[in-house]
Amino acid sequence: MVHSVDVQQVQRLVHIGRRAFLARMRHQVQAELARTSGDWQKVLTIRNKALKQGWRPNDPLESFVFIEAYAHSNDWENARK
């Protein structure tokens, strides 16, 4: 059976997916840049902003920079979460 494809719908979905991916990457890149300068408070600010925008880690490695920031801030309870 052959299904018709709504090309415009597919393009919209690709656009939405691309925007979501770029938003995820923006948070990660910003956090990594703050990490390189040792600005742990900025890393946590970026995390909080990302969480408010619906970000959740897809992979444990995505959380590492934030765990490290909690550890450097002596916030061991959040580092363990």
DRENDO-1510 file (C-alpha; in Angstrom, 1 decimal, always signed):
<recs>
REC; n; res; u; v; w
REC; 1; MET; +0.0; +0.0; +0.0 .
REC; 2; VAL; +1.3; +3.4; -0.9 .
REC; 3; HIS; +0.6; +6.4; +1.3 .
REC; 4; SER; +0.7; +9.9; +0.1 .
REC; 5; VAL; +3.2; +12.2; +1.7 .
REC; 6; ASP; +2.4; +15.8; +2.7 .
REC; 7; VAL; +5.7; +17.3; +1.8 .
REC; 8; GLN; +4.9; +20.6; +3.6 .
REC; 9; GLN; +4.0; +18.6; +6.8 .
REC; 10; VAL; +7.3; +16.7; +6.6 .
REC; 11; GLN; +9.2; +20.0; +6.1 .
REC; 12; ARG; +7.5; +21.5; +9.2 .
REC; 13; LEU; +8.4; +18.5; +11.3 .
REC; 14; VAL; +12.0; +18.6; +10.1 .
REC; 15; HIS; +12.1; +22.3; +10.9 .
REC; 16; ILE; +10.7; +21.7; +14.4 .
REC; 17; GLY; +13.2; +18.9; +15.0 .
REC; 18; ARG; +16.1; +21.0; +13.8 .
REC; 19; ARG; +15.1; +23.9; +16.2 .
REC; 20; ALA; +14.8; +21.5; +19.1 .
REC; 21; PHE; +18.2; +20.0; +18.4 .
REC; 22; LEU; +19.8; +23.4; +18.1 .
REC; 23; ALA; +18.2; +24.6; +21.3 .
REC; 24; ARG; +19.6; +21.5; +23.1 .
REC; 25; MET; +23.1; +22.1; +21.6 .
REC; 26; ARG; +23.0; +25.8; +22.5 .
REC; 27; HIS; +22.6; +24.9; +26.2 .
REC; 28; GLN; +25.3; +22.3; +26.1 .
REC; 29; VAL; +27.8; +24.6; +24.3 .
REC; 30; GLN; +27.1; +27.5; +26.6 .
REC; 31; ALA; +27.6; +25.4; +29.7 .
REC; 32; GLU; +30.8; +23.9; +28.3 .
REC; 33; LEU; +32.2; +27.4; +27.6 .
REC; 34; ALA; +31.3; +28.5; +31.1 .
REC; 35; ARG; +33.0; +25.4; +32.4 .
REC; 36; THR; +36.3; +26.2; +30.6 .
REC; 37; SER; +36.5; +29.5; +32.5 .
REC; 38; GLY; +35.5; +27.9; +35.8 .
REC; 39; ASP; +32.3; +29.9; +36.0 .
REC; 40; TRP; +30.3; +27.3; +37.9 .
REC; 41; GLN; +27.5; +29.6; +38.8 .
REC; 42; LYS; +26.9; +30.4; +35.2 .
REC; 43; VAL; +26.8; +26.7; +34.3 .
REC; 44; LEU; +24.1; +26.2; +36.9 .
REC; 45; THR; +22.2; +29.3; +35.6 .
REC; 46; ILE; +22.3; +27.8; +32.1 .
REC; 47; ARG; +21.0; +24.5; +33.5 .
REC; 48; ASN; +18.1; +26.1; +35.3 .
REC; 49; LYS; +17.2; +28.1; +32.2 .
REC; 50; ALA; +17.3; +24.9; +30.1 .
REC; 51; LEU; +15.1; +23.0; +32.6 .
REC; 52; LYS; +12.5; +25.8; +32.5 .
REC; 53; GLN; +12.5; +25.5; +28.7 .
REC; 54; GLY; +11.8; +21.8; +29.0 .
REC; 55; TRP; +15.3; +20.4; +28.5 .
REC; 56; ARG; +16.0; +17.0; +30.0 .
REC; 57; PRO; +19.2; +15.0; +29.4 .
REC; 58; ASN; +18.9; +12.3; +26.8 .
REC; 59; ASP; +22.2; +10.8; +27.8 .
REC; 60; PRO; +24.0; +10.8; +31.2 .
REC; 61; LEU; +27.0; +12.5; +29.6 .
REC; 62; GLU; +24.8; +15.5; +28.9 .
REC; 63; SER; +24.5; +16.0; +32.7 .
REC; 64; PHE; +28.2; +15.7; +33.5 .
REC; 65; VAL; +29.0; +19.4; +33.2 .
REC; 66; PHE; +26.1; +20.2; +35.5 .
REC; 67; ILE; +27.1; +17.6; +38.0 .
REC; 68; GLU; +30.6; +19.0; +38.0 .
REC; 69; ALA; +29.2; +22.5; +38.6 .
REC; 70; TYR; +27.2; +21.3; +41.6 .
REC; 71; ALA; +30.3; +19.6; +43.0 .
REC; 72; HIS; +32.5; +22.7; +42.6 .
REC; 73; SER; +29.7; +24.7; +44.3 .
REC; 74; ASN; +29.7; +22.1; +47.2 .
REC; 75; ASP; +26.1; +21.3; +46.4 .
REC; 76; TRP; +26.5; +17.5; +46.9 .
REC; 77; GLU; +22.8; +16.8; +47.1 .
REC; 78; ASN; +22.0; +18.1; +43.7 .
REC; 79; ALA; +25.2; +16.6; +42.3 .
REC; 80; ARG; +23.9; +13.2; +43.3 .
REC; 81; LYS; +20.5; +13.6; +41.7 .
</recs>
